[in-house]
Amino acid sequence: MPLPAKSLPRICVALGFPDAQALLRAAEREYRDGNTFLEFRLDCLDEPASAIAIIERLRRRHPDVRILATCRHHLNRGGFTGSVDQQLSILRNAASAGAELIDLEVEHAEPLKKRLPELRQHASLIVSYHNFESTPALMAPWRRLRRIDADAYKLVTTARKPGDNLRMCEFVRAQREVPLIAFAMGEQGLSTRVLSLSAGCLFTYASPIEGQGTAPGQIPVKSMRSLYRADKLSKHSRVYGVIADPVAHSKSPQIHNRAFHARRIDAVYLPFLVSSAQLGDWMKFAAELPVAGFSVTIPHKQKIVRYLDVIEPLARRIGAVNTVWRRAGKWRGTNTDVAGVLKPLERHLRISRAKVLLAGYGGAARAAAFGLKDAGAELTITGRDLARGQILAKAVGAEMKPISEASKGTYDVLVNATPVGMYPKTDACLFMDRIPGGVVFDMVYNPRETVLIRKAREQGATVICGHEMFLEQAAQQFETWAGESAPRSIMCEALSAAI
């Protein structure tokens, strides 16, 4: 039968539970939260046939609920171990009980080709292809799918690099006339799950309010709707993001998406997992998608410079960029970390008269070092790698001291520009005993109170938590991209809620 006459919701919540009552409770929770399109993964049940009564019961209670029944075979990474005939029988019974759509993998649809018309009399048929290892050339599996008469097609791969996401996005755009569900799995493929709707897919999947997802990289439904607003995006929506490795911990999406929404800007901000070796591949992806701008953090702040067409003078002196945008076909870079360091400090003391100890020598540390020296501070640099510290100290005209020596000194300000203490290694601290600063500024913002901040507060120091820097540099990023004032109070609320 054709796809349901009424348009389908754009987000399908995938439910995979071991027993029928847990499945029913989860379905009821989702329905109460406004999610009316649910996938029942029958193969996750200890007794797949037990879902039939649950489907009937749920449809009687809530006639508007839409159910997609899937019984993935173990040969295709599912949990069903019965015969193909048994699999087909369960799907047919699910359709008779009220499931409007059923999903059958192409590997089993091919030998059952002559029996599928009878199955389609009871429900709309989605024939699916999954690759859990990589993203191969997509036209071969696509041709395989199209040989089967179905009401819609699902093509899902696994992203290993940014270029995989680009090929998936281009494939989806080229098939806009065909009923299609397509995206890439895994953390690397998150962007395709969000952007597939604006590219023309029928729907995308999300994990439930409570419980685990049923596939790698599934995004919680609350984030899909409220954070990324995937079902509200269009092909005209601008795409921004943060590139990092790791990236899952980043709170930038919560900050910037809330800001875009507050200013009624049609844009989405996504986390992009990009390893050191994938930066060139990412830039190709960003150019072709296209990405309008992005934040840059560990480990890319210095390496990104070589890929940019225009770099603002201070960022060039620093040799590190944390903000990129595109204008007139050119990639442009700046560094908002400098303001993120100086503005919070200026609320507490005159930097031109301050004796400052800076821990670190990476991209954030370079921004702090140049900013502090330009503001007139007497600067000392410390860190675990003396050679790298010496390079930065020489570049800015600062003194370099090993941590053991620096920790014995007395400074007006201590700035931690290292990731030490950052989630998930929250027990770490560069200075385990005496904290050598009257004002202690930790750039780490997750957790909100690091071990360094707690120890400094206990020793009577004035503390500046990393969220102050994070918010200031993020606000300047927003203003660079959007061309209007950042909603700072809203961004602050979003960060507090996220942490």
Backbone torsions as a table, in degrees:
resi	resn	phi	psi	omega
1	MET	NA	153.3	-179.3
2	PRO	-66.5	166.5	176.4
3	LEU	-56.5	151.3	-177.6
4	PRO	-48.7	137.0	-176.9
5	ALA	-58.0	-43.0	176.7
6	LYS	-72.1	139.7	-178.1
7	SER	-61.8	140.2	179.5
8	LEU	-75.1	146.9	167.8
9	PRO	-58.1	154.6	-173.1
10	ARG	-84.3	-14.7	-178.1
11	ILE	-124.3	124.4	179.1
12	CYS	-105.9	124.2	-179.6
13	VAL	-89.4	120.0	-176.0
14	ALA	-87.6	122.4	-177.2
15	LEU	-114.8	117.5	176.9
16	GLY	-128.8	106.6	-176.4
17	PHE	-133.1	153.1	-174.0
18	PRO	-77.4	-21.6	179.0
19	ASP	-132.9	156.5	-171.0
20	ALA	-63.6	-39.0	-178.3
21	GLN	-67.3	-37.4	175.9
22	ALA	-64.5	-37.9	177.5
23	LEU	-63.5	-44.0	179.9
24	LEU	-64.1	-44.2	179.8
25	ARG	-61.7	-41.6	178.9
26	ALA	-64.8	-41.5	179.4
27	ALA	-62.6	-40.9	179.0
28	GLU	-65.4	-40.0	178.1
29	ARG	-61.3	-45.9	-179.3
30	GLU	-63.2	-41.1	-179.0
31	TYR	-64.6	-42.0	178.2
32	ARG	-62.6	-28.2	-179.3
33	ASP	-88.6	5.9	175.3
34	GLY	94.6	7.2	-179.9
35	ASN	-96.2	109.3	-173.1
36	THR	-107.1	2.8	178.5
37	PHE	-118.2	112.8	-171.3
38	LEU	-127.7	135.6	170.3
39	GLU	-96.5	126.7	173.5
40	PHE	-98.1	111.7	176.6
41	ARG	-84.9	89.7	-175.2
42	LEU	-63.8	-28.2	-178.7
43	ASP	-70.5	-14.8	177.2
44	CYS	-80.0	-17.7	-178.8
45	LEU	-75.5	145.2	173.9
46	ASP	-61.2	-35.9	176.4
47	GLU	-125.3	91.9	-175.9
48	PRO	-53.1	-35.0	-178.1
49	ALA	-67.5	-17.8	-179.2
50	SER	-68.1	-14.4	-180.0
51	ALA	-74.6	-19.1	-175.8
52	ILE	-59.8	-47.6	179.3
53	ALA	-65.0	-34.0	179.2
54	ILE	-66.3	-41.7	178.6
55	ILE	-62.0	-46.4	179.4
56	GLU	-60.5	-44.8	-178.0
57	ARG	-63.9	-44.2	-177.9
58	LEU	-67.0	-39.5	179.8
59	ARG	-68.5	-32.5	175.9
60	ARG	-66.9	-41.7	-178.9
61	ARG	-71.6	-40.9	-173.1
62	HIS	-132.2	84.6	-177.1
63	PRO	-59.9	-21.7	-177.8
64	ASP	-86.0	-3.8	179.6
65	VAL	-72.7	141.1	179.8
66	ARG	-112.1	127.0	-175.4
67	ILE	-118.1	128.3	171.7
68	LEU	-105.9	119.2	-178.8
69	ALA	-98.8	128.7	179.0
70	THR	-130.2	135.3	177.4
71	CYS	-132.8	74.2	-172.3
72	ARG	-68.7	130.5	-178.1
73	HIS	-76.7	150.7	-176.7
74	HIS	-64.6	-23.6	176.2
75	LEU	-68.3	-15.2	179.0
76	ASN	-119.5	36.3	176.9
77	ARG	68.9	20.2	174.8
78	GLY	-98.4	-169.2	-177.8
79	GLY	-109.6	-2.5	-176.2
80	PHE	-83.4	129.4	-175.5
81	THR	-114.4	4.6	-179.7
82	GLY	-80.2	-171.1	-179.6
83	SER	-78.8	167.2	177.7
84	VAL	-64.5	-37.9	177.5
85	ASP	-61.7	-41.9	178.2
86	GLN	-64.7	-40.5	177.9
87	GLN	-59.5	-46.8	-179.3
88	LEU	-64.2	-38.4	179.6
89	SER	-64.2	-42.2	179.6
90	ILE	-63.7	-42.8	179.2
91	LEU	-65.5	-39.5	178.7
92	ARG	-63.8	-42.4	179.0
93	ASN	-66.2	-35.7	177.6
94	ALA	-64.0	-40.7	178.1
95	ALA	-64.6	-42.0	178.9
96	SER	-64.5	-30.4	-179.2
97	ALA	-78.8	-14.3	176.8
98	GLY	133.7	-0.3	175.1
99	ALA	-70.8	123.8	-176.9
100	GLU	-81.9	-22.3	179.9
101	LEU	-132.9	148.5	173.9
102	ILE	-132.7	148.2	-178.3
103	ASP	-115.7	126.4	177.8
104	LEU	-130.2	126.9	-178.7
105	GLU	-66.6	147.4	-174.1
106	VAL	-61.3	-30.8	-179.5
107	GLU	-60.6	-30.5	179.2
108	HIS	-100.7	-21.3	176.2
109	ALA	-68.8	-33.1	-178.0
110	GLU	-61.1	-51.8	179.6
111	PRO	-72.2	-16.5	-178.9
112	LEU	-100.3	16.2	-171.3
113	LYS	-51.5	-41.4	-176.8
114	LYS	-74.1	-18.6	-177.9
115	ARG	-95.7	-8.2	-176.2
116	LEU	-69.6	-35.2	178.3
117	PRO	-56.7	-38.1	178.8
118	GLU	-66.6	-38.7	178.5
119	LEU	-64.3	-38.1	-177.7
120	ARG	-71.8	-10.5	175.3
121	GLN	-70.6	-22.2	-175.4
122	HIS	-102.1	-25.1	-177.4
123	ALA	-159.2	161.3	174.1
124	SER	-72.8	136.8	-175.7
125	LEU	-104.2	125.8	171.0
126	ILE	-106.5	121.5	174.9
127	VAL	-98.4	130.6	-169.6
128	SER	-123.5	148.8	174.1
129	TYR	-125.2	133.4	177.4
130	HIS	-129.6	138.8	171.3
131	ASN	-126.8	111.5	-174.9
132	PHE	-91.0	5.3	-176.6
133	GLU	-111.9	-38.1	-171.9
134	SER	-161.0	-174.8	172.7
135	THR	-116.5	96.9	-179.2
136	PRO	-77.8	-177.2	170.5
137	ALA	-58.6	127.5	-166.5
138	LEU	-84.2	-19.8	-175.5
139	MET	-69.4	-31.4	179.5
140	ALA	-64.2	-52.7	176.5
141	PRO	-65.3	-30.3	178.3
142	TRP	-64.8	-44.6	177.3
143	ARG	-63.0	-36.9	177.9
144	ARG	-62.4	-44.0	178.2
145	LEU	-62.8	-45.0	-173.7
146	ARG	-68.2	-14.1	175.7
147	ARG	-72.5	-12.8	178.8
148	ILE	-100.1	130.9	174.4
149	ASP	-74.4	117.5	-178.3
150	ALA	-146.5	168.7	179.9
151	ASP	-88.0	-22.0	176.3
152	ALA	-160.4	163.4	-177.4
153	TYR	-129.6	143.3	-179.9
154	LYS	-123.1	124.1	179.5
155	LEU	-128.0	112.6	-173.8
156	VAL	-129.2	130.9	179.3
157	THR	-124.8	-172.2	177.1
158	THR	-119.9	125.3	-179.6
159	ALA	-84.6	131.3	176.1
160	ARG	-113.8	-15.4	-179.1
161	LYS	-154.8	162.1	-178.3
162	PRO	-55.6	-34.7	-179.7
163	GLY	-61.6	-28.5	176.4
164	ASP	-63.9	-40.7	178.3
165	ASN	-64.9	-39.0	179.6
166	LEU	-63.5	-44.4	-179.7
167	ARG	-64.3	-36.5	177.7
168	MET	-66.4	-44.5	-179.9
169	CYS	-62.6	-42.7	179.2
170	GLU	-65.6	-37.4	177.9
171	PHE	-62.9	-45.6	-178.9
172	VAL	-62.1	-44.1	179.4
173	ARG	-59.2	-35.2	-176.7
174	ALA	-76.9	-11.7	-176.2
175	GLN	-115.3	30.6	-173.8
176	ARG	-62.0	-20.5	-177.9
177	GLU	-86.4	-5.7	-176.1
178	VAL	-110.9	135.7	176.3
179	PRO	-62.5	112.8	-168.3
180	LEU	-139.6	142.9	167.3
181	ILE	-123.8	119.7	-176.4
182	ALA	-151.6	136.9	177.1
183	PHE	-169.3	176.4	177.4
184	ALA	-112.1	138.2	179.4
185	MET	-84.9	173.1	178.5
186	GLY	88.7	165.5	179.3
187	GLU	-61.1	-35.2	179.3
188	GLN	-62.5	-28.9	-175.3
189	GLY	-94.1	8.8	-175.5
190	LEU	-52.4	-41.1	-176.1
191	SER	-60.9	-34.6	-178.3
192	THR	-70.6	-30.4	176.8
193	ARG	-65.5	-39.6	-178.5
194	VAL	-76.1	-43.2	-171.8
195	LEU	-87.3	-7.6	-177.3
196	SER	-62.7	-33.0	-179.2
197	LEU	-67.5	-46.3	-179.3
198	SER	-68.1	-19.5	178.0
199	ALA	-85.3	-9.0	174.6
200	GLY	119.7	3.7	179.3
201	CYS	-70.6	155.1	179.8
202	LEU	-63.0	-48.6	180.0
203	PHE	-160.8	171.9	174.7
204	THR	-131.9	171.7	-175.4
205	TYR	-108.3	154.4	175.3
206	ALA	-142.8	159.1	176.2
207	SER	-86.8	159.8	-173.4
208	PRO	-74.2	170.8	177.1
209	ILE	-59.0	-43.4	177.2
210	GLU	-126.0	137.9	179.5
211	GLY	107.2	171.6	-176.2
212	GLN	-87.0	157.1	172.2
213	GLY	-73.9	170.6	-178.1
214	THR	-106.4	2.4	179.1
215	ALA	-151.4	153.1	-178.8
216	PRO	-60.7	129.4	175.4
217	GLY	87.6	4.6	177.9
218	GLN	-61.8	137.8	-177.6
219	ILE	-95.8	136.7	176.5
220	PRO	-56.1	142.0	-174.5
221	VAL	-61.0	-34.0	179.7
222	LYS	-63.3	-41.6	178.1
223	SER	-68.1	-39.9	-179.1
224	MET	-60.7	-40.0	-177.7
225	ARG	-84.5	-49.6	-169.9
226	SER	-90.1	-37.1	-177.4
227	LEU	-83.9	-54.7	-176.9
228	TYR	-92.9	-15.5	-178.9
229	ARG	46.4	48.7	-174.6
230	ALA	-58.2	-36.1	-177.3
231	ASP	-78.9	-4.2	178.6
232	LYS	-104.5	-9.4	-176.1
233	LEU	-76.6	152.8	176.9
234	SER	-127.4	176.5	178.7
235	LYS	-66.5	-13.1	179.4
236	HIS	-94.1	-8.2	-178.5
237	SER	-64.4	136.1	177.9
238	ARG	-79.9	145.3	-178.5
239	VAL	-113.1	126.9	174.4
240	TYR	-125.6	174.3	178.3
241	GLY	-179.7	-175.4	175.8
242	VAL	-125.6	134.5	175.4
243	ILE	-107.0	131.7	-176.5
244	ALA	-166.5	166.7	171.6
245	ASP	-151.2	104.5	4.0
246	PRO	-78.9	167.3	-178.5
247	VAL	-130.1	-15.8	-173.5
248	ALA	-61.5	-27.6	-177.9
249	HIS	-78.1	-14.1	-171.5
250	SER	-63.5	137.0	176.0
251	LYS	-99.2	3.5	179.4
252	SER	-58.0	-40.0	178.0
253	PRO	-59.0	-39.7	178.8
254	GLN	-63.3	-39.6	-177.7
255	ILE	-69.1	-54.6	-171.8
256	HIS	-74.6	-37.3	177.9
257	ASN	-64.7	-38.0	176.9
258	ARG	-64.5	-39.0	-179.7
259	ALA	-67.6	-43.8	177.7
260	PHE	-59.6	-43.2	-179.0
261	HIS	-64.9	-41.4	-179.0
262	ALA	-63.7	-35.2	-179.1
263	ARG	-93.0	7.2	178.9
264	ARG	55.5	43.5	177.3
265	ILE	-98.9	129.0	-179.0
266	ASP	-78.4	86.3	-176.1
267	ALA	-155.7	159.3	175.2
268	VAL	-135.9	146.9	-178.7
269	TYR	-120.6	122.5	-171.6
270	LEU	-121.6	151.0	172.2
271	PRO	-85.3	128.2	-179.9
272	PHE	-116.7	116.5	176.1
273	LEU	-78.0	115.2	-177.5
274	VAL	-135.1	115.8	178.5
275	SER	-78.7	169.4	-179.7
276	SER	-57.7	-38.1	-176.7
277	ALA	-77.7	-8.4	-173.6
278	GLN	-106.9	9.1	-174.0
279	LEU	-63.9	-42.6	178.0
280	GLY	-63.3	-40.1	177.8
281	ASP	-64.3	-39.3	177.8
282	TRP	-61.1	-43.1	-177.8
283	MET	-63.4	-35.2	175.2
284	LYS	-65.6	-44.4	177.5
285	PHE	-59.6	-46.8	-177.6
286	ALA	-62.6	-37.1	-179.2
287	ALA	-70.6	-36.7	-174.0
288	GLU	-87.9	-23.8	-173.9
289	LEU	-58.8	-51.5	-3.6
290	PRO	-96.7	153.9	173.8
291	VAL	-95.0	134.8	-177.5
292	ALA	-83.3	-28.8	-179.5
293	GLY	-176.2	163.1	179.5
294	PHE	-158.1	153.5	173.3
295	SER	-86.6	151.5	-178.7
296	VAL	-126.1	128.1	176.6
297	THR	-140.3	-164.6	-173.4
298	ILE	-50.7	129.0	6.0
299	PRO	-110.2	32.4	-166.0
300	HIS	-107.3	-3.3	-169.4
301	LYS	-60.8	-32.2	-179.8
302	GLN	-92.1	-40.3	-177.6
303	LYS	-67.4	-27.0	-177.4
304	ILE	-64.3	-23.9	-174.8
305	VAL	-55.7	-39.1	-175.1
306	ARG	-68.6	-15.1	-177.3
307	TYR	-97.9	-0.2	-173.5
308	LEU	-100.4	149.6	179.7
309	ASP	-87.1	-37.3	-177.5
310	VAL	-133.2	129.0	179.2
311	ILE	-126.8	129.0	-179.8
312	GLU	-64.4	147.8	-170.4
313	PRO	-53.1	-45.5	-178.5
314	LEU	-65.0	-42.0	178.4
315	ALA	-62.0	-36.8	178.7
316	ARG	-67.1	-40.9	176.7
317	ARG	-62.1	-42.8	180.0
318	ILE	-66.0	-36.5	-176.4
319	GLY	80.3	20.6	-179.1
320	ALA	-147.5	141.4	-178.9
321	VAL	-126.9	136.7	175.7
322	ASN	-119.4	-2.3	-177.7
323	THR	-138.9	125.7	-178.8
324	VAL	-128.0	141.3	174.0
325	TRP	-148.0	166.1	-177.6
326	ARG	-116.8	131.0	177.0
327	ARG	-144.2	133.0	179.9
328	ALA	54.4	37.8	176.7
329	GLY	76.9	6.1	-178.2
330	LYS	-117.5	141.3	174.7
331	TRP	-81.8	128.1	-177.5
332	ARG	-121.8	146.3	-177.4
333	GLY	-133.1	145.7	174.7
334	THR	-142.9	179.7	-179.9
335	ASN	-132.8	107.6	179.1
336	THR	-92.3	-1.3	177.6
337	ASP	-63.9	-31.1	-178.6
338	VAL	-59.7	-51.0	177.6
339	ALA	-63.2	-33.8	179.3
340	GLY	-64.0	-27.0	177.1
341	VAL	-87.3	-48.9	-171.2
342	LEU	-70.1	-43.6	-174.3
343	LYS	-62.9	-45.5	176.2
344	PRO	-62.7	-38.2	179.8
345	LEU	-66.6	-37.7	-178.2
346	GLU	-63.7	-17.5	176.9
347	ARG	-75.4	-11.8	-173.5
348	HIS	-119.8	-23.0	-177.6
349	LEU	-165.0	168.5	175.5
350	ARG	-87.7	114.2	-174.7
351	ILE	-63.8	-31.8	-177.0
352	SER	-64.1	-17.9	-179.6
353	ARG	-110.9	9.7	-170.6
354	ALA	-97.2	143.0	172.3
355	LYS	-98.1	115.1	-168.5
356	VAL	-119.0	134.1	171.5
357	LEU	-106.3	120.3	-179.0
358	LEU	-111.1	122.1	178.0
359	ALA	-99.8	118.5	178.4
360	GLY	129.0	164.4	-178.6
361	TYR	-152.6	12.7	176.8
362	GLY	-84.0	-161.4	-175.9
363	GLY	-60.4	-45.9	-179.8
364	ALA	-67.0	-38.3	179.5
365	ALA	-66.1	-38.2	179.3
366	ARG	-63.8	-41.0	177.9
367	ALA	-62.4	-44.3	179.7
368	ALA	-63.8	-42.9	-177.0
369	ALA	-62.1	-49.6	-179.6
370	PHE	-66.3	-40.3	179.3
371	GLY	-64.3	-43.0	-179.2
372	LEU	-68.5	-42.0	178.6
373	LYS	-65.4	-41.1	178.1
374	ASP	-63.2	-29.8	-179.9
375	ALA	-83.4	-3.1	174.6
376	GLY	97.9	10.2	-178.7
377	ALA	-72.3	151.7	170.1
378	GLU	-87.9	112.0	-165.4
379	LEU	-111.8	133.4	171.2
380	THR	-122.6	137.0	-179.2
381	ILE	-112.4	139.9	176.8
382	THR	-138.0	166.8	-179.9
383	GLY	168.4	175.4	-176.8
384	ARG	-80.2	-24.9	-179.2
385	ASP	-106.2	98.9	-174.6
386	LEU	-62.8	-37.1	-177.3
387	ALA	-64.0	-46.4	179.6
388	ARG	-67.5	-36.7	177.1
389	GLY	-63.4	-39.1	179.0
390	GLN	-63.4	-37.1	179.6
391	ILE	-62.5	-45.8	179.0
392	LEU	-67.3	-43.1	-179.7
393	ALA	-58.6	-42.5	179.3
394	LYS	-66.3	-38.6	-177.6
395	ALA	-64.0	-34.3	-175.4
396	VAL	-106.1	-4.7	-178.1
397	GLY	76.5	42.8	-179.9
398	ALA	-114.7	168.7	176.3
399	GLU	-90.4	147.9	177.4
400	MET	-116.3	131.0	177.2
401	LYS	-134.4	143.2	173.7
402	PRO	-66.9	157.7	-176.8
403	ILE	-57.8	-40.8	-178.0
404	SER	-59.0	-36.6	179.0
405	GLU	-81.2	-43.2	-178.0
406	ALA	-62.6	-35.4	-177.4
407	SER	-67.2	-15.7	179.0
408	LYS	-90.0	-11.6	-177.7
409	GLY	-83.0	-178.2	177.4
410	THR	-129.9	126.2	-175.4
411	TYR	-131.5	150.6	175.2
412	ASP	-66.9	-35.8	-175.6
413	VAL	-137.3	137.0	167.2
414	LEU	-115.4	124.8	177.1
415	VAL	-115.9	120.6	174.6
416	ASN	-94.7	108.9	179.2
417	ALA	-109.5	25.2	175.9
418	THR	-105.1	164.9	175.4
419	PRO	-84.1	8.1	-179.2
420	VAL	-63.1	125.4	-178.3
421	GLY	98.3	-4.8	-178.0
422	MET	-77.6	148.2	175.2
423	TYR	-54.6	134.6	10.0
424	PRO	-93.8	-3.1	-177.6
425	LYS	-91.2	67.6	-170.6
426	THR	-80.1	-7.4	-179.4
427	ASP	-89.0	-4.8	-175.0
428	ALA	-83.6	151.6	178.0
429	CYS	-158.1	134.3	179.1
430	LEU	-66.7	-34.2	-176.8
431	PHE	-116.5	97.1	-173.5
432	MET	-82.7	-18.4	-178.3
433	ASP	-113.7	-107.6	-179.3
434	ARG	-72.9	134.7	177.1
435	ILE	-96.2	115.8	-170.0
436	PRO	-87.3	43.3	179.9
437	GLY	-146.1	141.4	175.6
438	GLY	-76.7	-35.1	171.3
439	VAL	-116.7	126.2	-177.9
440	VAL	-116.2	121.4	-175.6
441	PHE	-118.7	112.3	178.2
442	ASP	-105.5	119.3	-179.8
443	MET	-70.3	-18.8	178.5
444	VAL	-65.8	126.4	-177.8
445	TYR	-111.0	-7.4	178.0
446	ASN	-133.4	103.2	14.8
447	PRO	-80.3	165.9	-178.0
448	ARG	-63.4	-41.1	175.9
449	GLU	-113.5	107.3	178.0
450	THR	-81.3	170.8	175.4
451	VAL	-59.9	-40.4	179.3
452	LEU	-60.3	-46.2	179.8
453	ILE	-64.3	-42.3	-179.7
454	ARG	-63.4	-45.4	-179.6
455	LYS	-64.5	-40.6	179.7
456	ALA	-63.5	-42.7	179.1
457	ARG	-63.2	-41.7	179.3
458	GLU	-63.0	-29.5	-179.6
459	GLN	-91.4	7.6	173.9
460	GLY	87.4	10.7	-179.9
461	ALA	-79.6	155.4	169.4
462	THR	-79.0	132.2	-175.2
463	VAL	-116.2	145.4	173.2
464	ILE	-125.0	113.4	-177.9
465	CYS	-78.9	157.0	-175.4
466	GLY	-61.8	-22.9	-177.8
467	HIS	-66.0	-24.4	178.7
468	GLU	-67.9	-43.5	176.4
469	MET	-66.7	-44.0	-177.1
470	PHE	-58.2	-44.4	-178.8
471	LEU	-67.7	-40.5	-178.2
472	GLU	-66.3	-47.4	-179.6
473	GLN	-67.9	-33.2	178.3
474	ALA	-68.6	-39.2	178.6
475	ALA	-62.3	-41.6	178.6
476	GLN	-68.4	-34.0	174.2
477	GLN	-61.4	-47.7	-179.8
478	PHE	-57.0	-45.3	-178.5
479	GLU	-66.5	-33.5	176.1
480	THR	-64.4	-43.6	-177.4
481	TRP	-76.6	-45.9	-170.3
482	ALA	-88.1	-23.3	-178.5
483	GLY	73.2	22.6	176.1
484	GLU	-148.3	167.9	-174.4
485	SER	-64.0	143.0	178.9
486	ALA	-78.6	141.3	175.5
487	PRO	-80.0	76.5	-170.1
488	ARG	-56.5	-43.0	-177.8
489	SER	-64.6	-37.9	179.1
490	ILE	-69.3	-39.6	177.7
491	MET	-64.6	-37.4	177.4
492	CYS	-64.3	-44.7	177.8
493	GLU	-60.5	-41.6	-179.0
494	ALA	-64.2	-40.6	179.5
495	LEU	-67.6	-42.7	179.7
496	SER	-61.1	-41.6	179.6
497	ALA	-66.6	-37.3	-177.5
498	ALA	-70.5	-36.6	-178.0
499	ILE	-87.6	NA	NA
